[in-house]
């Protein structure tokens, strides 16, 4: 019955969005999107959360800053290539390759720690940097591919995916606090906690690979939206439809709609404010977090717990912020007010500077929490409002372009983060 409803909706040009076809499997799809979002960043968030471990191993190399800076060129460069060729890339192959690469590289990080017995030095640090580069390549495959795929589906799926991204940070932070308390007095306790982290992240990435490869294509609501996109001329969903047992219009001997679609340049011109919104959100956030938070906030009463608490509060409020837009009355949808709100966040730079210099740990925890809350809230507002009013292929392309600007903002932010070190003794 579901198969027939999907095919009827497609035959009518995708305009007949029948309620059973649209709603069946909706909750399952929301949960799966959340899990896939979780897997998209759990490996990298594990790296950030165990920053205190790497800082102990490599105190002279600024690991929080260097590893973030290594990650971003690989992510941004790969994303630029994929966004340019988006219409010719098999989305299924792209996402599966991304999750597999996350799984393999996270496993390699765990193996490297065992092989080096948790020792520092240039060799292990270079090895970690190379693995982090693989994280960047995997991120570009998965985040751009998933956002492009979800852009022509329900906005709630996009919100759930981005909530999963933030949940990976919140979960790793919470787990880090638990492992620190559990292993603090044990021999080599910090390293044991890190190994547990990496083992959990490795399992999560393998689970995401299985979910995307074998479960997602069979969800009725996902089949419906992908079939609708195929009818509108999208070629990127063909492999996913085939995996679900659905024939594309060309395979059925039908003519799909002409591939008359806006170019990437035209899409960008029409949505440049949304693209800049994401760029400005992340250039501000990453110029402060995690480098400044990890190294430049001083010593306080919480001692070795201080940085972990700051990271945990950022991640927890980032997660909360990504659910706030579900309350429609406080969701920002105005393009003008989104830009105003995002630009006003730059006032946080002097706020963090003076708080680190003169304020107490309570004020720093508050500011870090606010940074996370606004980051999550504004990201979801932009991503769920932007890809509207276009056909499936155009929405997919726009989703990829938005992720490209998001990653460009992250890269610019982690580069500017080094400016906090100017004028400090023995900073470089």
PyMOL commands that set and color helices and strands:
alter all, ss='L'
color gray80, all
select helices_A, chain A and resi 2-11+19-23+26-49+51-57+63-84+86-88+91-116+122-150+155-183+189-218+220-231+238-243+264-270+272-286+291-295+303-324+328-330+335-358+361-386+392-421
alter helices_A, ss='H'
color red, helices_A
deselect
rebuild
show_as cartoon
